[in-house]
Amino acid sequence: MSLQTGLLLTFLLLVGNGFFVAAEFALVAAKRPRLERAAAAGSRAAGTAVAGIRELSLMLAGAQLGITMCSLGLGVVSEPVIADTLTPLFHQLGLPDAAAHAVAFVIALALVTFLHMVIGEMAPKSWAITRPERSAVLLAPLFCGFTNLVRPVLTGLNSFTNLMLQALGVQPRDAIALSRTPEQLRHLVEESRRLELIEEADRVLLNAALEAPRATLADLVIPVEAIVAVPTSADPQEVIDTAVRTRRNRIMLRHPDGSVAGMVHVRDAYLARARGKRPPAGRLAHPVPTLGLDTPVAAAVTALRAHHSQLGLVRDADGRPAGLISLDDLLTTLLAPA
């Protein structure tokens, strides 16, 4: 084989390898809802990408088959052509035939490996991850066509693999689980930071978010003595003055016996004053949900959102008020870098 033909085949094999790598990462990283919206708007390529995601396990098998074929082709075609081209050069430098061929083979292997990693793996992977939906739309039609063409081969390989796994006591799964445990997500975050795909501040932020569902309100509650409150009989101006003084938009209300009566927003007090009315703050009150001190953060957020409330009253095990929890303060505390 001539050098020109060998180099042309090498280029085509590298492009093919990069195509399969990019298609694999694009289908994995693409957001399915975005592709479905594009498909609903009339994009046939987006519809093909969605169909590929629905058969993601088969698509990944097709990508691996394509990558394997291209890699084997590089080993069969590229390395011998480059080595055979370099061997006479080292022979002219005075090296024996065996040594000249060995040096040429090592150089050819290193060169092909470098090109395979950069052009055939890293560059297409980075491109697909950076623009997953766009790359999925571009690559899915041709890639899904290839996968459908070799579907019988993939089905046979998959069946043989399943039999091997069953013999080892492992129950194979046809679908890929898209959900991830917190431990898996933390590992992904750490690996992303190690590979310098995210900044250190982002790593801290993501780890804090992953720890949030495991935390309780015990260490995040605003203590009773720090609660800003006015009596239910307070007029709108008193609510406004208290909000200005404490720089809080939401003021708690107390009954004469000291128990919590709800919450009033300073906006409502301003509206009442603008209308020339002076209703007691108790008539402007919004209910505040009650949470236990041992309530997990995720459950607390769900409860506050269900009640459309930014504040929650926290009680201890004996039912006594322990303080307040705020969505704003909660998120700020949990997601602020340490």
BAKETOR-409434 format. One line per field, with one value per residue (C-alpha): residue number from 1; residue in one letter; x, y, z. Coordinates in nm, 3 decimals, padded with zeros to 5 digits. Each point is the difference from the previous one (the first is absolute). Layout:
BAKETOR-409434
pos <- [NUM,...] .
code <- [A,...] .
X <- [X,...] .
Y <- [Y,...] .
Z <- [Z,...] .
END
This chain:
BAKETOR-409434
pos <- [1,2,3,4,5,6,7,8,9,10,11,12,13,14,15,16,17,18,19,20,21,22,23,24,25,26,27,28,29,30,31,32,33,34,35,36,37,38,39,40,41,42,43,44,45,46,47,48,49,50,51,52,53,54,55,56,57,58,59,60,61,62,63,64,65,66,67,68,69,70,71,72,73,74,75,76,77,78,79,80,81,82,83,84,85,86,87,88,89,90,91,92,93,94,95,96,97,98,99,100,101,102,103,104,105,106,107,108,109,110,111,112,113,114,115,116,117,118,119,120,121,122,123,124,125,126,127,128,129,130,131,132,133,134,135,136,137,138,139,140,141,142,143,144,145,146,147,148,149,150,151,152,153,154,155,156,157,158,159,160,161,162,163,164,165,166,167,168,169,170,171,172,173,174,175,176,177,178,179,180,181,182,183,184,185,186,187,188,189,190,191,192,193,194,195,196,197,198,199,200,201,202,203,204,205,206,207,208,209,210,211,212,213,214,215,216,217,218,219,220,221,222,223,224,225,226,227,228,229,230,231,232,233,234,235,236,237,238,239,240,241,242,243,244,245,246,247,248,249,250,251,252,253,254,255,256,257,258,259,260,261,262,263,264,265,266,267,268,269,270,271,272,273,274,275,276,277,278,279,280,281,282,283,284,285,286,287,288,289,290,291,292,293,294,295,296,297,298,299,300,301,302,303,304,305,306,307,308,309,310,311,312,313,314,315,316,317,318,319,320,321,322,323,324,325,326,327,328,329,330,331,332,333,334,335,336,337,338] .
code <- [M,S,L,Q,T,G,L,L,L,T,F,L,L,L,V,G,N,G,F,F,V,A,A,E,F,A,L,V,A,A,K,R,P,R,L,E,R,A,A,A,A,G,S,R,A,A,G,T,A,V,A,G,I,R,E,L,S,L,M,L,A,G,A,Q,L,G,I,T,M,C,S,L,G,L,G,V,V,S,E,P,V,I,A,D,T,L,T,P,L,F,H,Q,L,G,L,P,D,A,A,A,H,A,V,A,F,V,I,A,L,A,L,V,T,F,L,H,M,V,I,G,E,M,A,P,K,S,W,A,I,T,R,P,E,R,S,A,V,L,L,A,P,L,F,C,G,F,T,N,L,V,R,P,V,L,T,G,L,N,S,F,T,N,L,M,L,Q,A,L,G,V,Q,P,R,D,A,I,A,L,S,R,T,P,E,Q,L,R,H,L,V,E,E,S,R,R,L,E,L,I,E,E,A,D,R,V,L,L,N,A,A,L,E,A,P,R,A,T,L,A,D,L,V,I,P,V,E,A,I,V,A,V,P,T,S,A,D,P,Q,E,V,I,D,T,A,V,R,T,R,R,N,R,I,M,L,R,H,P,D,G,S,V,A,G,M,V,H,V,R,D,A,Y,L,A,R,A,R,G,K,R,P,P,A,G,R,L,A,H,P,V,P,T,L,G,L,D,T,P,V,A,A,A,V,T,A,L,R,A,H,H,S,Q,L,G,L,V,R,D,A,D,G,R,P,A,G,L,I,S,L,D,D,L,L,T,T,L,L,A,P,A] .
X <- [00.000,00.133,00.063,-00.266,-00.266,00.103,-00.018,-00.343,-00.131,00.151,-00.180,-00.331,00.037,00.077,-00.303,-00.214,00.123,-00.070,-00.348,-00.092,00.150,-00.184,-00.328,00.030,00.066,-00.259,-00.284,00.106,00.041,-00.290,-00.309,-00.288,-00.273,00.183,00.026,-00.366,-00.099,00.211,-00.156,-00.349,00.095,00.068,00.368,00.030,00.364,-00.104,-00.266,00.266,00.216,-00.292,-00.056,00.368,-00.018,-00.297,00.229,00.309,00.140,-00.010,00.143,00.294,00.065,-00.001,00.243,00.234,-00.014,00.086,00.283,00.142,-00.010,00.179,00.260,00.074,00.023,00.261,00.202,-00.024,00.051,00.159,00.274,00.149,-00.009,00.179,00.246,00.082,00.058,00.235,00.197,00.216,00.086,00.141,00.172,00.180,00.118,00.190,-00.242,-00.037,-00.322,-00.150,00.089,-00.117,-00.335,-00.038,00.069,-00.231,-00.276,00.027,-00.019,-00.295,-00.179,00.057,-00.114,-00.315,-00.084,00.040,-00.221,-00.255,-00.027,-00.010,-00.192,-00.194,-00.088,00.061,-00.093,-00.334,-00.087,00.057,-00.200,-00.294,-00.008,00.022,-00.295,-00.184,-00.339,00.154,00.245,-00.274,-00.218,00.290,00.128,-00.311,-00.136,00.320,00.087,-00.347,00.010,00.327,-00.134,-00.316,00.215,00.204,-00.295,00.006,00.368,-00.058,-00.301,00.208,00.288,-00.239,-00.168,00.335,00.110,-00.323,00.053,00.352,-00.123,-00.282,00.249,00.192,-00.315,-00.047,-00.342,00.053,-00.212,-00.108,-00.052,00.250,-00.096,00.017,-00.036,00.314,00.062,00.152,00.321,00.020,-00.067,00.267,00.245,-00.090,00.055,00.342,00.104,-00.117,00.211,00.301,-00.023,-00.038,-00.343,-00.145,00.147,00.068,-00.281,-00.242,00.118,-00.067,-00.340,-00.103,00.119,-00.196,-00.312,00.048,00.031,-00.319,-00.251,00.191,00.001,-00.278,-00.129,00.169,00.309,-00.172,-00.293,-00.023,-00.028,-00.308,00.182,00.100,-00.354,-00.125,-00.368,-00.275,-00.331,-00.309,-00.146,00.284,-00.106,00.157,00.238,00.141,00.058,00.177,00.217,00.101,00.086,00.213,00.179,00.076,00.038,-00.245,-00.288,-00.194,-00.094,-00.140,-00.318,-00.057,-00.319,-00.023,00.106,00.320,-00.095,00.063,-00.303,00.147,00.206,-00.061,00.185,00.107,-00.143,-00.350,00.058,00.107,-00.309,-00.230,00.157,-00.023,-00.373,-00.041,-00.093,00.141,-00.101,00.175,00.289,-00.191,-00.239,00.296,00.149,00.108,00.012,00.339,00.052,00.133,00.297,00.179,00.354,00.116,-00.165,00.246,00.082,-00.151,-00.329,00.001,00.045,-00.285,-00.228,00.072,-00.057,-00.325,-00.125,00.141,00.187,00.349,00.003,-00.069,-00.046,00.223,-00.104,00.206,-00.096,-00.215,-00.195,00.163,00.108,00.368,00.024,-00.060,00.130,00.018,00.035,00.235,00.218,-00.015,00.129,00.257,00.134,00.012,00.144,00.245,00.360,00.170] .
Y <- [00.000,00.342,00.269,00.228,-00.270,-00.091,00.360,00.045,-00.313,00.116,00.333,-00.170,-00.243,00.284,00.193,-00.312,-00.064,00.360,-00.025,-00.299,00.156,00.329,-00.177,-00.210,00.296,00.218,-00.246,-00.050,00.371,00.142,00.121,-00.210,00.263,00.253,-00.249,-00.095,00.367,00.033,-00.317,00.134,00.318,-00.209,-00.100,-00.355,-00.021,00.083,-00.271,-00.248,00.106,-00.054,-00.346,-00.075,00.108,-00.233,-00.286,00.138,-00.340,-00.113,00.332,-00.028,-00.353,00.129,00.275,-00.248,-00.225,00.292,00.117,-00.351,-00.038,00.333,-00.076,-00.339,00.165,00.244,-00.290,-00.199,00.283,00.307,-00.140,-00.235,00.270,00.254,-00.258,-00.126,00.359,00.082,-00.327,00.078,00.342,-00.152,-00.273,00.272,00.148,-00.321,-00.194,-00.372,-00.116,-00.133,00.314,00.232,-00.178,00.002,00.374,00.077,-00.214,00.176,00.341,-00.108,-00.141,00.318,00.224,-00.201,-00.021,00.377,00.073,-00.257,00.155,00.364,-00.009,-00.322,00.029,00.321,00.266,-00.154,-00.083,00.360,00.134,-00.232,00.082,00.374,00.001,-00.327,00.081,00.157,-00.287,-00.258,00.158,00.007,-00.351,-00.199,-00.066,-00.159,-00.166,-00.151,-00.118,-00.182,-00.153,-00.123,-00.149,-00.206,-00.065,-00.379,-00.012,00.208,-00.212,-00.317,00.147,00.127,-00.339,-00.175,00.256,-00.048,-00.376,00.050,00.236,-00.235,-00.283,00.217,00.075,00.355,00.101,00.221,00.308,00.118,00.361,00.238,00.148,00.376,00.070,00.035,-00.042,00.290,-00.201,-00.042,00.369,00.097,-00.225,00.168,00.341,-00.099,-00.151,00.311,00.214,-00.232,00.030,00.379,-00.002,00.211,00.262,-00.061,00.237,-00.202,-00.322,00.140,00.127,-00.334,-00.199,00.229,-00.053,-00.377,00.011,00.204,-00.289,-00.172,00.303,00.086,00.334,-00.028,00.200,00.230,00.137,00.367,-00.003,00.133,00.300,00.112,-00.003,00.343,00.028,00.252,-00.052,-00.087,00.338,00.196,00.243,00.007,00.283,-00.197,-00.295,00.228,00.161,-00.342,-00.123,00.309,-00.029,-00.372,-00.010,-00.289,-00.028,-00.256,00.069,-00.262,00.070,-00.091,-00.050,00.174,-00.329,-00.002,-00.280,00.041,00.124,-00.001,00.226,00.337,00.125,00.365,00.031,-00.058,00.266,00.253,-00.081,00.043,00.336,00.117,-00.076,00.208,-00.300,-00.095,-00.364,-00.189,-00.213,-00.313,00.064,00.008,-00.323,-00.296,-00.349,-00.147,-00.378,-00.185,-00.235,-00.231,00.070,-00.333,00.062,-00.063,00.301,-00.150,-00.068,00.352,00.158,-00.213,00.103,00.371,-00.013,-00.192,00.279,00.274,00.132,00.140,-00.061,-00.300,-00.026,-00.270,-00.181,-00.233,-00.351,00.143,00.225,00.321,00.260,-00.045,00.275,00.073,-00.139,00.214,-00.123,00.287,-00.050,-00.377,00.001,00.267,-00.199,-00.331,00.120,00.264,-00.116,-00.093] .
Z <- [00.000,-00.094,00.258,-00.150,00.017,00.354,00.118,-00.163,00.171,00.328,-00.028,-00.081,00.291,00.242,-00.123,00.034,00.351,00.095,-00.151,00.216,00.313,-00.055,-00.073,00.314,00.230,-00.176,00.061,00.362,00.080,-00.204,00.189,-00.128,00.069,-00.219,-00.284,00.039,-00.027,-00.315,-00.141,00.077,-00.189,-00.311,00.024,-00.137,00.113,00.357,-00.023,-00.108,00.295,00.239,-00.148,00.054,00.365,00.049,-00.109,00.169,00.094,-00.363,-00.118,00.238,-00.121,-00.358,00.091,00.166,-00.305,-00.227,00.226,00.016,-00.379,-00.053,00.266,-00.153,-00.340,00.129,00.135,-00.323,-00.250,00.154,00.218,-00.266,-00.269,00.219,00.132,-00.351,-00.112,00.288,00.004,-00.312,00.146,00.320,-00.204,-00.197,00.330,00.063,00.218,-00.061,-00.166,00.326,00.196,-00.278,-00.016,00.381,00.027,-00.292,00.152,00.339,-00.165,-00.216,00.304,00.201,-00.287,-00.073,00.372,00.037,-00.302,00.115,00.347,-00.110,-00.329,00.049,00.371,00.195,-00.256,-00.107,00.360,00.112,-00.293,00.068,00.372,-00.066,-00.241,00.067,-00.156,-00.311,-00.049,00.061,-00.270,-00.246,00.063,00.090,-00.353,-00.131,00.329,00.050,-00.361,00.066,00.321,-00.173,-00.276,00.246,00.234,-00.065,00.094,00.314,00.097,-00.032,00.201,00.265,00.031,00.035,00.263,00.197,00.005,00.137,00.270,00.099,00.030,00.246,00.201,-00.131,-00.131,-00.306,-00.066,-00.343,00.105,00.150,00.333,-00.036,00.371,00.207,00.371,00.194,00.033,-00.379,-00.053,00.253,-00.183,-00.330,00.158,00.135,-00.333,-00.185,00.231,-00.035,-00.378,00.038,-00.167,00.284,00.233,00.369,00.098,-00.213,00.162,00.347,-00.110,-00.152,00.299,00.231,-00.211,00.013,00.378,00.037,-00.002,00.279,00.232,00.247,00.122,00.340,-00.100,-00.248,00.199,00.093,00.383,00.176,00.145,-00.351,-00.138,-00.108,00.099,00.068,00.181,-00.203,00.101,-00.165,-00.272,-00.350,00.089,00.292,-00.233,-00.249,00.270,00.131,-00.351,-00.069,00.333,-00.031,-00.380,-00.030,-00.243,00.204,00.360,00.236,00.196,00.365,00.197,00.339,00.163,-00.205,-00.240,-00.374,-00.193,-00.348,-00.219,-00.164,-00.308,00.004,-00.352,00.138,00.266,-00.266,-00.210,00.303,00.084,-00.362,00.005,00.314,00.210,00.339,00.054,00.279,-00.118,00.094,-00.291,-00.240,00.133,-00.212,00.156,00.082,-00.026,00.303,-00.027,00.240,00.108,-00.147,-00.340,-00.288,-00.212,-00.315,00.180,00.148,-00.342,-00.136,00.288,-00.038,-00.374,00.047,00.230,-00.226,00.301,00.037,00.375,00.220,00.376,00.151,00.317,00.218,00.110,00.281,-00.236,00.121,-00.259,-00.082,-00.259,-00.365,-00.326,-00.313,-00.356,-00.081,00.307,-00.040,-00.358,00.075,00.297,-00.185,-00.329,00.121,-00.053,00.322] .
END
